């Protein structure tokens, strides 16, 4: 929900959101539905993604410093979190591009750098909590 709140807030710099398949969808209608997930963003970005539904195009639209295909070394996740610690934006980064990723998310929230194991453990804990509470 933190992503959705940021996306809907005209004062926040977040302008697009991608939710992969199996991710719970927010109570707003996606701009574009693809076999791999749902995209929320501008008409122009939807057209770009429809014309080229690649990870490279999605990364460019979302403002990632590199697509998954370009990651080198042990990737880290750079997260921008709200005051409650909820993730607003998240991107993977090669260690050599970490400063660029941090800069790209500046202004989106508090920056936290975590390992992939920490990302997956956090997501699993959230999924278990949602299932238990839902």
N, CA, C and O of each residue as an XYZ file, in Angstrom:
536
protein
N       0.813     -1.200      0.000
C       0.000      0.000      0.000
C       0.857      1.265      0.000
O       0.415      2.302     -0.494
N       2.069      1.199      0.542
C       2.935      2.381      0.556
C       3.248      2.826     -0.876
O       3.300      4.021     -1.164
N       3.454      1.856     -1.765
C       3.704      2.189     -3.167
C       2.510      2.927     -3.761
O       2.669      3.939     -4.443
N       1.328      2.415     -3.497
C       0.113      3.005     -4.050
C      -0.105      4.409     -3.503
O      -0.439      5.324     -4.254
N       0.083      4.582     -2.196
C      -0.077      5.924     -1.608
C       0.885      6.912     -2.250
O       0.504      8.037     -2.571
N       2.135      6.492     -2.438
C       3.125      7.375     -3.063
C       2.744      7.687     -4.503
O       2.859      8.831     -4.943
N       2.294      6.682     -5.235
C       1.913      6.873     -6.633
C       0.757      7.862     -6.766
O       0.731      8.671     -7.693
N      -0.185      7.797     -5.852
C      -1.368      8.671     -5.910
C      -1.129     10.060     -5.327
O      -1.964     10.952     -5.480
N      -0.003     10.243     -4.666
C       0.316     11.536     -4.049
C       1.033     12.414     -5.079
O       2.168     12.115     -5.450
N       0.398     13.484     -5.545
C       1.040     14.320     -6.568
C       2.320     15.003     -6.088
O       3.100     15.487     -6.908
N       2.546     15.050     -4.781
C       3.769     15.654     -4.246
C       4.937     14.673     -4.234
O       6.090     15.082     -4.102
N       4.646     13.388     -4.371
C       5.693     12.355     -4.337
C       6.262     12.155     -5.739
O       5.515     12.229     -6.715
N       7.564     11.903     -5.864
C       8.168     11.725     -7.192
C       7.832     10.406     -7.891
O       8.139     10.253     -9.073
N       7.217      9.459     -7.201
C       6.890      8.165     -7.824
C       5.816      8.380     -8.889
O       4.751      8.924     -8.597
N       6.091      7.955    -10.120
C       5.163      8.147    -11.230
C       4.724      6.856    -11.897
O       3.874      6.877    -12.787
N       5.293      5.728    -11.478
C       4.922      4.442    -12.063
C       5.151      3.347    -11.036
O       5.955      3.486    -10.115
N       4.422      2.254    -11.218
C       4.526      1.131    -10.282
C       4.322     -0.160    -11.066
O       3.477     -0.236    -11.958
N       5.102     -1.161    -10.722
C       4.983     -2.486    -11.320
C       4.729     -3.485    -10.213
O       5.442     -3.506     -9.210
N       3.716     -4.312    -10.394
C       3.435     -5.395     -9.456
C       3.448     -6.693    -10.244
O       2.643     -6.885    -11.155
N       4.362     -7.575     -9.889
C       4.464     -8.834    -10.610
C       3.282     -9.737    -10.264
O       2.566     -9.522     -9.286
N       3.109    -10.748    -11.102
C       2.069    -11.742    -10.862
C       2.226    -12.269     -9.446
O       3.357    -12.358     -8.968
N       1.205    -12.605     -8.783
C       1.181    -13.134     -7.417
C       1.325    -12.062     -6.348
O       1.252    -12.366     -5.158
N       1.529    -10.806     -6.756
C       1.569     -9.730     -5.782
C       0.143     -9.231     -5.587
O      -0.555     -8.976     -6.569
N      -0.303     -9.087     -4.351
C      -1.654     -8.557     -4.145
C      -1.795     -7.188     -4.806
O      -0.929     -6.326     -4.659
N      -2.872     -7.002     -5.521
C      -3.081     -5.740     -6.227
C      -3.819     -4.743     -5.330
O      -4.656     -5.125     -4.513
N      -3.493     -3.463     -5.500
C      -4.149     -2.433     -4.692
C      -5.568     -2.180     -5.198
O      -5.970     -2.696     -6.240
N      -6.316     -1.379     -4.445
C      -7.710     -1.116     -4.846
C      -7.837     -0.051     -5.940
O      -8.837      0.664     -5.996
N      -6.835      0.054     -6.799
C      -6.930      0.935     -7.962
C      -6.722      0.096     -9.208
O      -6.042     -0.929     -9.174
N      -7.305      0.535    -10.292
C      -7.244     -0.229    -11.531
C      -5.875     -0.074    -12.196
O      -5.377      1.044    -12.329
N      -5.264     -1.184    -12.613
C      -3.977     -1.063    -13.299
C      -4.141     -0.349    -14.637
O      -5.198     -0.404    -15.265
N      -3.080      0.314    -15.050
C      -3.078      0.993    -16.340
C      -2.896     -0.010    -17.474
O      -3.398      0.188    -18.580
N      -2.169     -1.090    -17.182
C      -1.851     -2.102    -18.180
C      -1.652     -3.434    -17.473
O      -0.969     -3.512    -16.451
N      -2.252     -4.476    -18.025
C      -2.075     -5.822    -17.478
C      -1.335     -6.657    -18.511
O      -1.750     -6.768    -19.665
N      -0.236     -7.239    -18.068
C       0.568     -8.111    -18.917
C       0.614     -9.501    -18.281
O       0.276     -9.634    -17.105
N       1.014    -10.523    -19.002
C       1.086    -11.865    -18.412
C       2.000    -11.945    -17.189
O       1.824    -12.819    -16.341
N       2.969    -11.042    -17.095
C       3.931    -11.082    -15.995
C       3.569    -10.165    -14.830
O       4.220    -10.211    -13.786
N       2.534     -9.328    -14.994
C       2.144     -8.458    -13.892
C       1.319     -7.270    -14.330
O       0.854     -7.193    -15.467
N       1.150     -6.348    -13.405
C       0.331     -5.156    -13.634
C       1.195     -3.907    -13.553
O       2.051     -3.781    -12.678
N       0.955     -2.982    -14.486
C       1.672     -1.722    -14.526
C       0.702     -0.587    -14.240
O      -0.427     -0.573    -14.730
N       1.162      0.355    -13.442
C       0.392      1.537    -13.117
C       1.230      2.738    -13.527
O       2.322      2.935    -12.995
N       0.745      3.537    -14.453
C       1.513      4.684    -14.900
C       0.809      5.450    -15.998
O      -0.382      5.258    -16.242
N       1.546      6.309    -16.649
C       0.980      7.198    -17.667
C       0.617      6.434    -18.938
O       1.073      5.313    -19.164
N      -0.214      7.067    -19.756
C      -0.594      6.500    -21.042
C       0.647      6.315    -21.917
O       0.799      5.290    -22.581
N       1.529      7.315    -21.912
C       2.744      7.221    -22.726
C       3.609      6.043    -22.284
O       4.142      5.315    -23.122
N       3.750      5.853    -20.983
C       4.540      4.726    -20.492
C       3.871      3.397    -20.805
O       4.553      2.415    -21.100
N       2.561      3.355    -20.745
C       1.841      2.127    -21.124
C       2.111      1.781    -22.585
O       2.347      0.619    -22.916
N       2.077      2.785    -23.458
C       2.356      2.545    -24.878
C       3.778      2.027    -25.079
O       4.004      1.107    -25.866
N       4.732      2.621    -24.366
C       6.121      2.156    -24.458
C       6.238      0.699    -24.026
O       6.920     -0.095    -24.673
N       5.564      0.352    -22.922
C       5.650     -1.005    -22.390
C       4.903     -2.001    -23.261
O       5.345     -3.139    -23.415
N       3.776     -1.589    -23.833
C       3.047     -2.468    -24.760
C       3.885     -2.751    -26.007
O       3.907     -3.878    -26.503
N       4.567     -1.732    -26.507
C       5.383     -1.885    -27.713
C       6.619     -2.738    -27.451
O       7.103     -3.435    -28.343
N       7.123     -2.676    -26.227
C       8.332     -3.420    -25.869
C       8.206     -3.874    -24.413
O       8.708     -3.198    -23.515
N       7.538     -5.014    -24.167
C       7.311     -5.469    -22.788
C       8.516     -6.189    -22.174
O       8.361     -7.215    -21.512
N       9.700     -5.653    -22.397
C      10.921     -6.281    -21.891
C      11.282     -5.741    -20.513
O      10.804     -4.689    -20.089
N      12.135     -6.491    -19.830
C      12.655     -6.018    -18.536
C      13.433     -4.718    -18.712
O      13.417     -3.854    -17.836
N      14.111     -4.587    -19.846
C      14.882     -3.373    -20.104
C      13.972     -2.148    -20.205
O      14.273     -1.098    -19.637
N      12.876     -2.284    -20.917
C      11.932     -1.164    -21.052
C      11.277     -0.851    -19.708
O      11.138      0.314    -19.336
N      10.877     -1.890    -18.987
C      10.261     -1.678    -17.675
C      11.232     -0.971    -16.734
O      10.842     -0.053    -16.014
N      12.483     -1.392    -16.738
C      13.492     -0.752    -15.888
C      13.649      0.725    -16.247
O      13.756      1.574    -15.362
N      13.662      1.027    -17.537
C      13.794      2.422    -17.975
C      12.601      3.249    -17.510
O      12.771      4.368    -17.025
N      11.412      2.712    -17.654
C      10.204      3.439    -17.250
C      10.184      3.661    -15.745
O       9.797      4.732    -15.276
N      10.598      2.653    -14.989
C      10.568      2.763    -13.531
C      11.741      3.562    -12.963
O      11.784      3.834    -11.763
N      12.681      3.933    -13.814
C      13.813      4.736    -13.363
C      14.927      3.931    -12.717
O      15.738      4.479    -11.971
N      14.973      2.632    -12.997
C      16.040      1.801    -12.458
C      17.351      2.152    -13.149
O      17.349      2.510    -14.327
N      18.452      2.055    -12.445
C      19.742      2.401    -13.036
C      20.258      1.316    -13.978
O      21.126      1.573    -14.812
N      19.724      0.107    -13.845
C      20.108     -0.979    -14.749
C      19.024     -2.059    -14.721
O      18.437     -2.332    -13.675
N      18.766     -2.668    -15.881
C      17.809     -3.780    -15.904
C      18.451     -5.028    -15.302
O      19.669     -5.092    -15.136
N      17.635     -5.999    -14.983
C      18.143     -7.238    -14.382
C      19.214     -7.893    -15.242
O      20.164     -8.472    -14.717
N      19.067     -7.805    -16.563
C      20.029     -8.441    -17.470
C      21.431     -7.836    -17.383
O      22.402     -8.455    -17.819
N      21.540     -6.643    -16.827
C      22.843     -5.960    -16.733
C      23.474     -6.077    -15.351
O      24.599     -5.619    -15.151
N      22.773     -6.678    -14.394
C      23.315     -6.795    -13.041
C      24.594     -7.623    -13.053
O      24.672     -8.662    -13.709
N      25.585     -7.150    -12.323
C      26.862     -7.835    -12.228
C      27.229     -8.001    -10.763
O      26.898     -7.158     -9.930
N      27.915     -9.095    -10.455
C      28.303     -9.342     -9.074
C      27.098     -9.757     -8.248
O      26.100    -10.244     -8.780
N      27.204     -9.558     -6.956
C      26.125     -9.916     -6.042
C      25.198     -8.704     -5.902
O      25.546     -7.747     -5.211
N      24.026     -8.728     -6.545
C      23.168     -7.549     -6.510
C      22.627     -7.256     -5.113
O      22.391     -8.154     -4.305
N      22.446     -5.994     -4.873
C      21.838     -5.512     -3.633
C      20.530     -4.824     -3.993
O      20.339     -4.392     -5.129
N      19.640     -4.726     -3.030
C      18.374     -4.020     -3.241
C      18.438     -2.687     -2.518
O      18.789     -2.615     -1.341
N      18.094     -1.646     -3.238
C      17.991     -0.316     -2.658
C      16.499     -0.029     -2.511
O      15.740     -0.075     -3.479
N      16.106      0.262     -1.297
C      14.691      0.523     -1.005
C      14.521      1.944     -0.502
O      15.369      2.472      0.218
N      13.413      2.552     -0.891
C      12.967      3.807     -0.288
C      11.762      3.426      0.556
O      10.803      2.838      0.056
N      11.815      3.762      1.826
C      10.743      3.374      2.756
C      10.076      4.605      3.345
O      10.691      5.661      3.493
N       8.798      4.442      3.678
C       8.069      5.531      4.331
C       8.385      5.545      5.821
O       9.199      4.747      6.287
N       7.755      6.436      6.570
C       8.067      6.584      7.992
C       7.687      5.355      8.812
O       8.198      5.166      9.915
N       6.795      4.520      8.284
C       6.411      3.284      8.975
C       7.313      2.112      8.584
O       7.129      1.001      9.081
N       8.279      2.347      7.706
C       9.185      1.291      7.279
C       8.682      0.481      6.102
O       9.301     -0.518      5.735
N       7.572      0.888      5.500
C       7.018      0.181      4.342
C       7.748      0.613      3.076
O       8.091      1.784      2.914
N       7.983     -0.344      2.182
C       8.723     -0.073      0.957
C       7.840      0.685     -0.041
O       6.745      0.245     -0.391
N       8.355      1.838     -0.485
C       7.690      2.657     -1.498
C       8.237      2.313     -2.874
O       7.482      2.149     -3.833
N       9.549      2.206     -2.958
C      10.238      1.879     -4.209
C      11.407      0.961     -3.878
O      11.991      1.019     -2.797
N      11.727      0.105     -4.858
C      12.817     -0.841     -4.649
C      13.447     -1.167     -5.992
O      12.739     -1.408     -6.970
N      14.769     -1.177     -6.044
C      15.450     -1.588     -7.263
C      16.687     -2.401     -6.910
O      17.325     -2.191     -5.878
N      17.004     -3.330     -7.796
C      18.237     -4.084     -7.647
C      19.372     -3.294     -8.267
O      19.172     -2.527     -9.208
N      20.558     -3.489     -7.732
C      21.718     -2.772     -8.227
C      22.957     -3.640     -8.126
O      23.151     -4.361     -7.147
N      23.793     -3.561     -9.154
C      25.133     -4.128     -9.050
C      25.884     -3.310     -8.012
O      25.621     -2.116     -7.864
N      26.816     -3.928     -7.290
C      27.580     -3.152     -6.312
C      28.228     -1.897     -6.906
O      28.284     -0.858     -6.249
N      28.710     -1.994     -8.132
C      29.371     -0.838     -8.748
C      28.410      0.307     -9.069
O      28.845      1.446     -9.239
N      27.119      0.020     -9.151
C      26.118      1.047     -9.469
C      25.317      1.478     -8.241
O      24.362      2.246     -8.356
N      25.704      0.987     -7.079
C      24.966      1.283     -5.852
C      24.796      2.789     -5.602
O      23.689      3.215     -5.273
N      25.839      3.606     -5.744
C      25.627      5.046     -5.530
C      24.590      5.644     -6.487
O      23.834      6.535     -6.101
N      24.552      5.159     -7.732
C      23.572      5.641     -8.703
C      22.152      5.245     -8.295
O      21.215      6.031     -8.435
N      22.004      4.028     -7.793
C      20.690      3.552     -7.356
C      20.200      4.354     -6.155
O      19.027      4.722     -6.083
N      21.095      4.621     -5.222
C      20.734      5.430     -4.055
C      20.298      6.825     -4.511
O      19.290      7.351     -4.038
N      21.057      7.419     -5.429
C      20.696      8.741     -5.960
C      19.353      8.721     -6.672
O      18.571      9.665     -6.555
N      19.076      7.636     -7.417
C      17.823      7.539     -8.170
C      16.605      7.528     -7.252
O      15.536      8.005     -7.630
N      16.766      6.985     -6.046
C      15.636      6.914     -5.125
C      15.628      8.050     -4.098
O      14.744      8.115     -3.244
N      16.606      8.933     -4.188
C      16.630     10.080     -3.271
C      15.322     10.860     -3.424
O      14.871     11.124     -4.539
N      14.738     11.212     -2.319
C      13.474     11.935     -2.347
C      12.245     11.044     -2.323
O      11.125     11.531     -2.168
N      12.446      9.747     -2.476
C      11.315      8.810     -2.447
C      10.999      8.331     -1.038
O       9.903      7.826     -0.792
N      11.933      8.479     -0.113
C      11.759      8.010      1.256
C      13.122      7.758      1.878
O      14.151      8.124      1.310
N      13.125      7.131      3.045
C      14.381      6.781      3.708
C      15.039      5.647      2.939
O      14.390      4.644      2.641
N      16.299      5.789      2.619
C      17.004      4.794      1.814
C      17.584      3.704      2.711
O      18.226      3.979      3.725
N      17.337      2.457      2.305
C      17.856      1.286      2.999
C      18.439      0.364      1.932
O      17.816      0.135      0.895
N      19.624     -0.159      2.186
C      20.250     -1.116      1.270
C      20.246     -2.474      1.953
O      20.720     -2.615      3.081
N      19.707     -3.473      1.261
C      19.583     -4.810      1.838
C      20.014     -5.860      0.817
O      20.095     -5.594     -0.382
N      20.286     -7.052      1.326
C      20.634     -8.171      0.457
C      19.370     -8.794     -0.123
O      18.262     -8.537      0.346
N      19.553     -9.606     -1.137
C      18.405    -10.315     -1.725
C      17.767    -11.243     -0.694
O      16.545    -11.395     -0.668
N      18.586    -11.861      0.153
C      18.033    -12.733      1.195
C      17.125    -11.943      2.126
O      16.071    -12.432      2.534
N      17.532    -10.722      2.463
C      16.705     -9.883      3.338
C      15.412     -9.461      2.642
O      14.356     -9.401      3.272
N      15.495     -9.170      1.351
C      14.287     -8.826      0.584
C      13.306     -9.988      0.611
O      12.125     -9.810      0.909
N      13.806    -11.186      0.296
C      12.925    -12.356      0.231
C      12.360    -12.717      1.606
O      11.189    -13.080      1.713
N      13.170    -12.622      2.647
C      12.690    -12.913      4.000
C      11.607    -11.917      4.408
O      10.611    -12.301      5.021
N      11.794    -10.652      4.075
C      10.796     -9.621      4.402
C       9.486     -9.883      3.657
O       8.403     -9.793      4.234
N       9.602    -10.208      2.371
C       8.402    -10.488      1.567
C       7.665    -11.722      2.074
O       6.435    -11.741      2.123
N       8.417    -12.748      2.450
C       7.787    -13.954      2.989
C       7.049    -13.630      4.284
O       5.912    -14.063      4.473
N       7.678    -12.882      5.165
C       7.034    -12.514      6.438
C       5.758    -11.709      6.190
O       4.758    -11.919      6.876
N       5.779    -10.802      5.231
C       4.586    -10.014      4.903
C       3.480    -10.899      4.333
O       2.309    -10.730      4.673
N       3.854    -11.845      3.465
C       2.865    -12.752      2.881
C       2.220    -13.619      3.956
O       1.007    -13.829      3.942
N       3.021    -14.118      4.879
C       2.487    -14.942      5.980
C       1.544    -14.101      6.851
O       0.476    -14.569      7.247
N       1.940    -12.876      7.140
C       1.103    -11.983      7.950
C      -0.221    -11.670      7.230
O      -1.285    -11.702      7.847
N      -0.150    -11.372      5.938
C      -1.369    -11.082      5.175
C      -2.300    -12.283      5.147
O      -3.517    -12.138      5.262
N      -1.728    -13.461      4.994
C      -2.546    -14.678      4.940
C      -3.189    -14.935      6.302
O      -4.359    -15.309      6.381
N      -2.410    -14.729      7.383
C      -2.914    -14.936      8.740
C      -3.998    -13.915      9.096
O      -5.025    -14.260      9.680
N      -3.751    -12.647      8.732
C      -4.674    -11.572      9.099
C      -5.828    -11.404      8.120
O      -6.853    -10.810      8.453
N      -5.652    -11.935      6.900
C      -6.603    -11.660      5.826
C      -7.784    -12.503      5.814
O      -8.645    -12.348      4.948
